[in-house]
Amino acid sequence: MTRVIGLTGGIGSGKSTAADMLGRLGGAVIDADDLSRALTAPHGGALEAIRAAFGAAMAPPGQGLDRRAMRERIFRDDEARRRLEAILHPAIAAEIDRRLPEARGAYVLLVVPLLFETGRYRQRVDRVVVVDCSEALQVARAAARSSLNPHEVRAIMSAQWPRWRRLQAADHVLWNGAGLASLEAQCRQLHETLAGG
């Protein structure tokens, strides 16, 4: 089977941007966030279980998950977060397992924000790429691209591994603090390394 490369990083680090670049170079991309969005979209496979656990107001019939309301709930209630994870994580993992054997590319890039934190995916990947930038840049990017305020971004960051710990566990690091041209050059170099074995 094609080698599987895990790609992770903190919120706002630029995981999706790096994954898109590596995908254009020839990696097959499977993104856990995309799978999560599909599972919680209208008629998504996880909605029935979410409604049973949290009530129909969190995912009204015919509509998808109210992501903002759920985010507010789980970041003030650890038990609610664990219940949501118990629904979504196995469903995402099952879909990843279904897609991995079918993926075609120079390698398979498995993009998982909580690759280290969950422990569920570490044994599925041969190497790990961490996309990194300063915490200040993470906060600025995440707040600019979403409806989150800086305090909410930092709350999400506190639930993720700290930068130093991710960097210690990385096989490869992409520094995304110097602009797109720099990141693209690093991705080209990394692609040659990964594609070459």
DONU-157462 format. One line per field, with one value per residue (C-alpha): residue number from 0; residue in three letters; x, y, z. Coordinates in Angstrom, 2 decimals. Example, Ala and Ser with C-alpha at 12.3 -4.5 7.8 and 13.67 -1.06 7.14 Angstrom:
BEGIN
num	0  1 $
residuo	ALA  SER $
xx	12.30  13.67 $
yy	-4.50  -1.06 $
zz	7.80  7.14 $
END
This chain:
BEGIN
num	0  1  2  3  4  5  6  7  8  9  10  11  12  13  14  15  16  17  18  19  20  21  22  23  24  25  26  27  28  29  30  31  32  33  34  35  36  37  38  39  40  41  42  43  44  45  46  47  48  49  50  51  52  53  54  55  56  57  58  59  60  61  62  63  64  65  66  67  68  69  70  71  72  73  74  75  76  77  78  79  80  81  82  83  84  85  86  87  88  89  90  91  92  93  94  95  96  97  98  99  100  101  102  103  104  105  106  107  108  109  110  111  112  113  114  115  116  117  118  119  120  121  122  123  124  125  126  127  128  129  130  131  132  133  134  135  136  137  138  139  140  141  142  143  144  145  146  147  148  149  150  151  152  153  154  155  156  157  158  159  160  161  162  163  164  165  166  167  168  169  170  171  172  173  174  175  176  177  178  179  180  181  182  183  184  185  186  187  188  189  190  191  192  193  194  195  196 $
residuo	MET  THR  ARG  VAL  ILE  GLY  LEU  THR  GLY  GLY  ILE  GLY  SER  GLY  LYS  SER  THR  ALA  ALA  ASP  MET  LEU  GLY  ARG  LEU  GLY  GLY  ALA  VAL  ILE  ASP  ALA  ASP  ASP  LEU  SER  ARG  ALA  LEU  THR  ALA  PRO  HIS  GLY  GLY  ALA  LEU  GLU  ALA  ILE  ARG  ALA  ALA  PHE  GLY  ALA  ALA  MET  ALA  PRO  PRO  GLY  GLN  GLY  LEU  ASP  ARG  ARG  ALA  MET  ARG  GLU  ARG  ILE  PHE  ARG  ASP  ASP  GLU  ALA  ARG  ARG  ARG  LEU  GLU  ALA  ILE  LEU  HIS  PRO  ALA  ILE  ALA  ALA  GLU  ILE  ASP  ARG  ARG  LEU  PRO  GLU  ALA  ARG  GLY  ALA  TYR  VAL  LEU  LEU  VAL  VAL  PRO  LEU  LEU  PHE  GLU  THR  GLY  ARG  TYR  ARG  GLN  ARG  VAL  ASP  ARG  VAL  VAL  VAL  VAL  ASP  CYS  SER  GLU  ALA  LEU  GLN  VAL  ALA  ARG  ALA  ALA  ALA  ARG  SER  SER  LEU  ASN  PRO  HIS  GLU  VAL  ARG  ALA  ILE  MET  SER  ALA  GLN  TRP  PRO  ARG  TRP  ARG  ARG  LEU  GLN  ALA  ALA  ASP  HIS  VAL  LEU  TRP  ASN  GLY  ALA  GLY  LEU  ALA  SER  LEU  GLU  ALA  GLN  CYS  ARG  GLN  LEU  HIS  GLU  THR  LEU  ALA  GLY  GLY $
xx	0.00  1.10  2.87  0.61  1.90  0.13  -0.15  -1.12  -0.66  -2.47  -5.50  -4.53  -1.17  -2.02  -2.64  -5.16  -2.93  0.03  -2.17  -3.49  0.07  1.22  -1.93  -1.20  2.31  1.00  -0.04  -3.50  -5.23  -7.70  -8.77  -10.45  -12.04  -13.70  -15.03  -16.32  -18.13  -19.73  -20.86  -22.49  -23.94  -27.68  -28.46  -24.93  -24.28  -23.60  -26.62  -29.00  -26.58  -25.83  -29.56  -30.00  -27.11  -27.67  -31.25  -32.80  -32.00  -28.32  -29.12  -32.70  -34.36  -33.37  -30.40  -26.83  -25.08  -25.13  -21.34  -21.06  -23.55  -21.84  -18.40  -19.61  -21.12  -18.13  -15.58  -17.39  -18.44  -15.81  -18.41  -20.26  -16.96  -16.28  -19.79  -19.36  -15.92  -17.34  -19.78  -17.54  -14.10  -15.11  -17.17  -14.28  -11.81  -14.09  -14.34  -10.56  -10.07  -12.46  -10.67  -7.04  -6.84  -8.50  -6.25  -3.86  -0.88  2.84  1.80  -1.38  -1.55  -3.83  -4.71  -5.79  -5.83  -5.75  -3.40  -1.38  -4.11  -6.54  -3.93  -6.33  -4.39  -0.74  -0.50  -2.05  0.76  4.36  5.66  4.27  4.51  3.77  2.79  4.02  3.92  3.96  1.03  0.29  -0.01  -2.25  -4.63  -4.65  -5.28  -7.96  -9.83  -9.64  -10.98  -13.82  -16.35  -14.10  -12.68  -9.08  -10.23  -12.15  -9.14  -6.91  -9.48  -9.23  -5.44  -5.44  -7.22  -4.50  -0.93  1.41  3.75  6.87  5.29  4.06  7.49  9.21  6.99  7.36  9.36  9.16  8.25  6.83  7.36  4.38  5.40  7.16  4.49  3.08  6.15  8.28  5.71  5.40  9.18  9.23  6.33  8.16  11.23  9.16  7.24  10.48  11.56  8.25  7.74  11.28  10.79 $
yy	0.00  3.58  5.22  7.22  10.56  12.23  16.02  18.00  21.33  23.69  25.75  28.51  26.93  26.43  22.68  23.00  25.32  22.94  19.93  21.67  22.40  18.81  17.51  19.56  18.11  14.54  13.48  11.97  13.99  12.63  15.42  14.48  17.95  17.47  14.10  15.65  18.38  15.76  13.71  16.76  18.35  18.05  14.31  13.51  10.12  11.43  13.71  11.13  10.21  13.91  14.69  11.75  12.97  16.74  17.35  18.44  22.12  21.40  19.85  20.68  18.19  18.90  21.00  20.25  20.67  24.17  24.25  27.52  26.45  23.08  24.69  26.98  24.00  21.68  24.29  24.99  21.36  18.62  15.88  17.26  17.35  13.71  12.72  14.49  12.93  9.49  9.98  11.65  10.10  6.47  7.57  9.61  6.79  4.29  6.56  7.04  3.27  2.91  5.53  4.66  1.52  3.37  6.46  6.90  9.23  9.43  9.01  9.45  12.61  12.07  15.51  15.21  18.26  16.07  13.42  13.23  14.14  11.33  8.60  6.99  7.72  7.52  3.82  4.47  6.76  6.06  9.58  12.83  16.33  19.23  22.62  25.27  29.03  31.35  31.25  34.92  34.12  31.12  33.37  36.08  33.65  31.61  34.73  36.30  33.25  32.35  33.88  33.10  35.83  35.59  34.29  31.45  30.61  30.40  28.13  25.75  25.97  25.02  21.76  20.90  19.80  22.79  23.67  22.32  18.91  18.64  19.69  17.05  14.34  15.51  13.70  16.78  20.41  22.97  26.52  28.61  31.94  33.48  33.67  31.40  31.39  30.08  27.42  26.35  25.95  23.81  21.72  21.07  19.91  17.77  16.24  15.14  13.54  11.76  10.68  9.37  7.06 $
zz	0.00  -0.64  2.28  4.60  5.84  8.74  8.53  11.61  13.35  15.67  14.71  12.26  11.45  7.77  7.56  4.75  2.73  3.04  2.24  -0.90  -2.06  -1.46  -3.15  -6.28  -6.30  -6.34  -2.85  -2.34  0.39  2.94  5.32  8.62  8.89  5.48  6.63  9.86  7.91  5.66  8.66  10.26  7.09  6.35  6.13  7.36  8.88  12.41  12.82  14.25  17.02  17.69  17.99  20.37  22.52  22.42  21.29  18.01  18.62  18.00  14.60  13.53  11.14  7.55  8.68  9.59  12.90  14.39  14.58  16.49  19.16  19.50  19.72  22.52  24.32  24.17  25.19  28.44  29.09  28.94  29.22  26.17  24.25  25.14  24.02  20.69  20.17  20.98  18.09  15.52  16.01  15.31  12.29  10.87  11.52  9.75  6.70  6.68  6.82  3.89  1.80  2.52  0.34  -2.55  -2.42  -5.34  -5.31  -4.68  -1.02  0.98  3.07  6.07  7.46  11.10  13.42  16.55  15.18  18.40  20.86  20.01  19.61  17.15  13.98  14.98  14.12  10.70  9.50  8.54  9.14  10.59  9.13  11.49  10.06  12.48  13.06  16.06  18.47  17.77  14.07  14.82  16.78  14.11  11.23  12.99  14.11  10.64  8.78  11.15  13.50  16.47  18.67  19.96  23.36  21.67  19.49  22.56  24.25  21.27  21.37  25.06  24.18  21.64  22.24  22.75  19.87  21.57  22.06  18.45  17.19  19.32  17.82  14.19  11.52  9.25  9.98  7.56  8.87  7.82  9.26  6.27  3.56  0.86  -1.37  1.47  2.37  -1.27  -1.58  1.56  0.25  -3.03  -1.14  1.23  -1.68  -3.32  -0.04  0.54  -3.07  -3.24  -0.29 $
END
